[in-house]
Amino acid sequence: MFPRIVSSLLLLAIVGSTQAQPPRLEFRRMIAHWTDYADPAYLAFVDDARPEVVQVGFYGGHFWSLALTPQYKGYPAHFPVQGLKECGDWFRDLNGKLHQRKVKVVGHFNVEFLVGDPTSKDGPRGFFKFYRDHWDEKAFGPRPAKDPLDLMQKNADGTPIVHKTYLIGGMKEYWGCLNNPGWRAVLKAWVKAGIERGVDGYISNYYYRHNCLCEHCQAGFKSHLKNRYQPGELEKQFAIRDVDKHKFTEIVGWHNPKESTPLRREMLRYSQITCKEAYDEVFVKYGRSLRKDLILAQWNHLGNFNQINGDERCLLPKELWGRDEDYAWYSTGDAAAWTDFSKGHYGEGTLQARYLRGAFEHKPFTLGKYENTRIRVAIAEMAANGGAPMGFYTQFKDPLARQEITRYYRFLAKHDALYRASRPQGEVLLLFPRSRVHAGDVAAVAAFKERGKALLDQHILFDVLPDDLLTPALRKRYRAVVDVTKASADLPAGLSAFKAPPTVRISLDQTSTKDALVLHFVNYAREDGAPNRGRGIADEKPRAVKSVAVDLVLPRGLKLGKIEWLTPEEPNVGVLKGTSANGRVRLVTPAFLVYGVVRIAVTRPALPG
């Protein structure tokens, strides 16, 4: 089966690729806070740590639902003051203070998750009170709908989808429908309000559909099917004889892969494409019409590579994946926040980081690790794999955590030339089986994780790339390409080799100026009995590595220069002695606690004549 015509969104992606894009944003240090940002110590911490980007403040559904309620102080936003104007003005002031510190401010923007009650003994509450009593038509324009329930995701009987997961203040949770033009108009009004309050950009979240069966989703899914399939194909594959008259009893988003069908995956694909369409309309087109350099990112979820039942972009076509976004945030949840050394589980996101680096074409990204204990290793993990530390839980109110975050961030700032816009230099390429995921084969993902873990344990220098992005030119860059959907083959002889404990992860980069190769060593080892959910960084308890023996293949045509050793725990740069023969560099690193870096200066010999 081939698509009958190109979908409108894919066509826009193709046309848009020829248009001028904002300059590429490069940064390698960020912090994010949902709480404690009103503490007087917050700005002092920013002064000490010197991040380039901060995620702070709220401008979407959380703000407009909760800032006016008695629950304003609580989860999720922990607002400093009550009232829409009062809190909005407070964020405007904070943004100004952060700008004085030369920091880019990216605000959190919930696009659909609403808290409130349409009716109660006290009248509308939460979002619904805002919509009835506080919608400012001079600022926002006319209300997009008379009844806000008309903007919500709906069940088959037309009633709104309602959840009782959090019951903040006893209020229920409703969900704006991203396919509803009226809801998109609400989001645009909120985008404008935040820009006027001084944000440099937005990180937006909740980009997933529930089983919404409103008229917009019904019509949109039918159009999607007609664009992709001939009538005969619809009947043969999905038993749909007349798509225009068909009444869908479900249009699901995420679902259990074991219960997946071709039609359910088509529903999920539609869900993710239309979420992208809403994102582009609201943030890319409208937001950047107000401010052309508006920083844009999405807060998504990956876990341990959960596909079909997780990952907001798991079935998104490659032409749309991450398009027009400046950086990526992916939450690993609890999957990477605990260790079990007896089973070889190091609580790491190394494989996820390498996947994102390849999938996102080396743009900035971070992993949201729900980790407030192993702070140093979380920062080192991102730094070593092309990311921007750190996703969450920068615990500046803990003196020891603040000390180490500041130490590591200043190390990254001091040696910024090693990190900014660097490129991975793996010898082997491991393919993520995205094409198989699109066919519903999550077993291929399990094989990918198993092979990736084995390569990490063997200290192989490897990069990761979704299989649908592989080109002949990229294939030529690597000594071997590992495709887990095909018969396993032995790796070639003569790869770089390292003698290191299994708890050490090793990666290789080249600086943007191409004047140095950079070896990164991240040590996950901890003292015996170190708890997973402890008292914070006091229970990180890293156990130092005595040394790592390096036998590195020097890329062809490069001439070896000075070799330097760097680690956050030592203020001075050390010089290492290495030997070079037959295109290989051999050296031994000093001991290090969590993170060590070898900088190998290289040049290309001048051509004769």
N, C-alpha and C positions, 0 to 999 in steps of 0.2 A: 504494500500500500504506500502511495506517495500522496502528499498533500495536493488537493485540487488547486488551491490558490494559496498564496502567501498571506498569512494573517496580517491584519492592519498593524498590530504592534511590532511584528517582525519586520514589516516593511518600513515602519518608522525607525527601527533600529538600524536598518541598512542605510536609509537616507541620512539619518542623524550622524552616521559615522563619517560622513563627508563634511559635516559642519564643524566650525571652530569649537574646540573644547577649552574649558578653563585650564590654566597652567596646572601641571601635575603637582599635587600637594605631597611634600616629603616631610615626615617627622618620625622620630624614634623614641619620644618620651611623652607619656600622657598619664593623667590620673582621672579617676571617675568616682563620684560620690553621690549617693542618694540620701545620705544622712550626715549629720555633724558639720555640714558646710557652713552653718551659721555660727559655729564655734569661733571665738576670736583667734584660736590657734590655726584655723584653716589657712588664712592668708599668709601667716608667718611660715607655715609649712610650704606653701607655694613658693615663697621667697627662698626657702632653703633648698627644696628639691629641684626647682627650676624646670618644670615640665614645659613642653611646647604647646600642648593641647590639654585643656581640662574639660571633662564632661560634668556639667553641673547645672542645676536649674531645670524647671519643668514648664512645658509650653503646650502640651496636648491634653488628652483626656483626663489625666490625673489632676492637672492644674484646675481645669474648668469644672471638674466634678467635686473636688475636695477642698480647694483653698478657701471656699466660703463656709465650710461646715465646721462644727465643733470638733471634728476628727482631724483637723488640718495638721496637727502635730505628729500623727501616727504614720504607720506604713501606708503606702510605699514611699511617699515623697518627703515626709518629715518637714513640712513647711515651717519657716521661722516665725511667720505672723499670719493672722487670719484675715481673710478678705481678698477679693479678686484684685482690687486696685492696690491695696496695701502690699500684698505679696508680689504683685507685678512690679510695683515701684521698688521693692526690696531687691528683686532680681536685676532690675535695671542698674541699681547702684552697685551691686556685686559685679556685674559685667564691666562697669566702668573701672572699678578697682583692679580687676584682672587685666584689663587692657593696659592700664598703667604699668603693669608688670610684663608687658609684651607677650601675653599669653592669648592664644585663640580659645574662645569660649564656644563649646558645642552643647546645646541644650537637649534634654531628653524630651521626646515627643511621642506619646502614646496615641496611635492613630485610630483606635476603635474600642478600647476597653473602658467602659463607663460605669460609674458608681452612682446609684441614686434610686429613687422611687418616683414614678409618675404621680402617685397620690399617696397620702398618708393623713393621719389626723391633723398634721401640721401643714398640709398641702404638699406640693412637689418638694423633693429633697435632692441634694447632690446635683448631678448634671441637669436634671429636669427643672430644678429651681433656677439654675443659671439660664437655661434656654427660655423659660417663661419670663423671668424677672430681670435678668442681667444682660440679655443680648442687646448690644449697643448698635442700633441700625446706622448711626452716623459713622461708626468705625467699621462695622462688619457688613453693612448692606442689609436688605430685607432678610427675614428668616427664610431659610430654604424650604421649610414646610411648616404648616400651621401646627400640626401635631408631631412632636419629636419622635413618637413611636413609629411614624412612617419612615424614619431614617434608619431603623434598626434591622439587624439580621432577623429572619423570621422562620418559624416552623411551617410545616405544610398547611396548617389550618389558618395561617396568617397572623398568629400570635407571635410576639417577640420571643427570641431565644433568651432565656433568663437563667443565670447561674447563681449559686449561693456558696461559692468557694470561700470567700473572705468575710462577707457580711460586715464590712467596715461600718460601724455605727448602726448595725442592723440593716443596712441598705443592700439591695441586690446588685448584681452585675449584668449590664446590658452590653450589646455589641453593635456599634455602627457598621453599616454595610458599605464596604469600599466600592462596590459596584453601583451604589446609589448616587446619582449626580448631586442630589441634595446634600448627602453626607460629605462628598468631596468639597462642596462649597463651604461647609462648616470648617473643614480642615484648612482650606485656603485662608479663611478669616483668621484662624489661629496662627498660621504661618506668618501672616502679615503682622499680627500683634507682637510676636516674638522678635521679629526683625526690628521692629520699632523700639523694642526694649534692649537692643544692642547685642543679640547673639550673632556669632560668626557662622553658625551652622546648626544643623539638627542631626541627632541620631534618633531614628524613629523605630518603634517596635510594635509588636502584635500584628505582624503581616501574615495572618493566616485566616482562612475562612472556616467557620463552623459549617454545619450542614444547612446553610441558608437556602431557602426555597422561595425567596421573594420574587416578584415579577422581573426584577433586574437580573438576578442570577439565572432564572429560568430562560429568559430571552438571550442572555449573554452566552450561556452554555450551548444553546441550540445554534447560535451563530458560529460559535467555535467549532462545533461538529460539522456544520455545513461547509466551513472553510477548509476542513481537513479531510473530509471523506465524501465520496460519491454516494448517492442514495442507495445503490446496490451494496456498497461496502458497509453502510450503516446497518442495513438489514442483516447481512451475512455475519458481521462481527458482533453486533450489539442487539440484534432482534428489534431494531427500530425501523418500522416501515415508513412512517411519515413523521419526520422530526418536528415539523411545525405544529402538528397536533398532539405530539407526545407530551404526556404529563409526567415529569420526573418526580419520583417519591423520595429521592435522595440526590444530592449533588455534594459529595463529601470532599473534605480536604484530606488532612492526615488520616491514616487508618492503619490497622494491623496488616503488615505485609503478608501474613499467613491467610488473611481474608481478602487479599487484593484480587482484582480481576482487570482485564483490559479496560473495561468501561470505568471502573473506579479510578484507575490510574489516569484515564483521560479526564476525569473530574478533578483529580488533584493537579494535573498539568494545567487545566483551565484555571483552577483556583490560583495557582502561583503566577500564571501569566497575567491574570487580571489584577492581582495584587501589585505586580510590577507596573501595570498600566496606570493604576491609581497613584502609585509612587511617582511615576514620571510626570503625570498631569499636575499633581499637587506640589511636589518639591522641585523637580528638575525644571519643568516648564514655567510654572507660576512662581515658585520660590526664587529661582534665578532670574526671573523677569524683574523682581524687586531688588535683588542684589546678585550681580552676575558671578561673584566669587563665593557664593554661599557654599559652605562646606557641608557635604551630605554623606551620610552613612546609615546603614541599617543594623539593628541589634537582632541577630539571628541565633539559632541554636543548632549545635552539632552533636553534643554529647560524645559518645564513643562511636561516631559515624552512624548515628541513627538515620535511616533512610526510609522514606515512605510514611513512617510513623513519626518522623521528626525532620528537621532541616527545612526551613522555609523556601529553599531554592533547589530541592533535590531533583525535581523534574522540570526545572526551568531550562529552556533551550540555551545553548552556549552563547548565542548572539545577545542574550539579555542578561546573562549572569553577571551581576555587579556593574552593569553598564551605567556610566555617569556618576558612580559613587567614588568618593575620595578615599575612604578607608572602610575596612570591614571589621565588624565585631561579631565573634561567634562564641556563644557560651558553651563550655564543656560540662557545666553542671557538676554533679558529684562524681562523674566518671574519672576525673583527673585530680581529685582532691584527697586521695588517701593512698597509703602505701602498704604493700604486703610483700616484703623482700623474699620471703620463702617461696612465693609463687612468681617471682620476677615482675611484680607489679610495682612500678616506681612512682605512680601518681603523676604521670607526665602528659603533656599535650604536644610532644615533639612531632608525632605523625600528623596530627591535626594542623599544626603550624606549617609544616612543609606542604601539606595539601593546599592550604589557603594561599600560601605564597605563590605556588604554581598556578592555581586556579584564578587568582586575582592579578596575575601579570606583575607581581612584585610590588604592588601598591602597598601602602601601610595597612596593617591589620593588627588585631589583638585577640587574645583568648580571654573570655570572661571566666576565670577559674574561681570557683567559690572556695577560696583558700585564704585564710588569715593566719595560718601557722607557718607554712614554708614560703615566706616572703622572698627570700633571696633567690631560691631556685626558680620561683615563678618569674621574677624579673630576668634572670639569666636565660631561661628557656626562650623567652621572646627575643631577647637581644641576639641570641645565637642562631635564630632561625628566621631572621628578617622581619620580625614583628616589632611592635611598640609596646613596651611594658607600661603599666600593667593594667589588666582589665578591670579589676575591682578590688575592694578591700585594702586600699592604701591607708593603713591604720595609723594616722598621724598622732592620735591621742595616746598611743602606746609609745613611751619614750624610746624603747629599744627598736621597735619597728620603724619609728620615724628616723632614728639614727641610721639604720641600715638602708632604708629606702633612699634617704638623702645621699649616703655614701655611694650607692650603686648608680643613682641617677647622675650624680656629678661625675662619676667615672665615665658614663656613657657620653655626657656632654663634653668632657675633656678630650675624649677620643672619637668625637663625632665623625671624623673623616673615615673611620673604619666602618661605620654603620650606614650613614645616609646614602640612600640609593645604591647600596651594594647589591651584588648579584650572586646567587649560589653557583658553586663550581663542583657539583657532584660528578662522580665518575660513572655512576649508574643512575638510570631513570626508572622509578617505579610508577606504573600507571594506575591511577584510580579508575575503577571500572564504571564510569558514569553512564556510558552507553548501556551497560547491563542493568544498572539501576533503573534507567528509563524503560527497560523491558520487564521490570519487576523482579530482577534477579538479585536479591540481597545476599544470597550465599556468596556471590563474587566479592562483596564487601568484606565478609568474614575472612575470605582467603587473602584479600588485600591487607587486612589488619594483621593477620598471622605472618605474612611474608614481611611486612614492614617491621614488625617487632623483631623478627629474625635478623634482618639487615642491621637494625640498630644494635642488637646484641653482638653482632659480628664486627661492629665498628666500620661498616662499609660507608663510604661517602656517597650519599644518594640524594636525589631530588625527587619530588612528586609532581605529577601533572595529570589532570583528567584526560582519559584516553581520547576524547573527541577533540582535544586541542593539539594532539601530536601532529607535527608536520615532518616531511623529509629532512628539512634543514635542522630541526631540533633533534631528530633521531641521530644525525651525524655527529652531534656534539658529545655523545655518550659512548663509553666503551661497551655498554650493554643496556638493553631496555627490557624490563621485567613486566610481563603481562600475565597477571594471575589467572586469566581466563584461558590461557593456553598451557600446553605441557611445560613443566618446569625445566629449565636448562641451567647448567652450571655457569657460574660467573667466570669471566675470563681470568686467566692468570696475570699476575703482575700488577694488581690493583694496589693502591696505597694500603699500608697495614699499620696497626696500632696495638701496642701492648698496654691495656688499661683495664681496670675493673669493669665488670658488666654494668655497674651503676653509672658509668660515664657515657654521655652522649657526645658525639663529635660531628662537627659540620665544617664546611669550607666555603668561604666567600671570596670574591674579588671586589676591591674598592671601586667606587664609581670612576675614579681617576685612573684605574688600572695600574697603579704603581705598587700594589701590595696584594698578596694573598693573606687571608685571615683565617686561622684555625681557631674554632671555638670549642671549649671543653666545659660541659655542664655536669656537675657531680650531684647525683640524687641520694647518695649514701647518707644515712642517719645513724645516730647512736642506737644501740639496742634498747628497745622499750620506748622509743620516742613515740608519743601518741599522735594519732591522726587529727583528732579534734581536741586540741590542747588549749593552753592558756594564751595562745598567740605565738608570736615569734620566739618567745622564751622556750617553747617546745619544738622549735624547728630542729635543733640539735644536729647540725651537719657534722659528718665525719670526714676528715680531710683525706685527699688522695696523695700518696707519697710521690708519685711521678707518673708520667705517660711517655712511653717510648714511641717516637714518630718515625715512620718510613714513608715519606710522601713523594708521590710522583709529581714532578714539576712539569706543568703544561709545556708542550713543545714550543720552542722559540723564546722562552723566557730566561733571563740571566739573573742569577741569585745575588741578592744584596744583603744588607744587615738583617739579622733575626732578633726580634725583641719579644720580651715576655711581659704581659700585663695582667693584673688581677685587682679587683676592687679593694682587697684587703691590704695591698701594698701600695703606698703613694708613689713610689719611684718605678720607672720603667727599667727592666733588666735587659741585659744583652745576653743572648744564648749563643753557644758555639754549636755549629752544625757542620756536617760533612756533606759534600755534594759529589756524586759520581753516577754516571750512566743515567742522567736525567732524574735522579732521586735525591731527596734531601733527608738526612737522618739527624735526629736530635732527641734529647730527653728533656722534658719539662721539669721545673721545680715542683715542689708540693703546692697544693692549693686547696682551699676550703670548699667553695661552691662553683666558682666561675674563673676560668683562666683563658687567656687569649695569646696566641702566637702570631705576631705580625712579621711576615716575610716580605721584605722589599724586593721587587722584581723590576727589571727593565727589559726592553726588547733591543737586541743589538742593532746598531745602525746598519742599513744596507750598504754594501760596498759601492764605491764610486759616487 
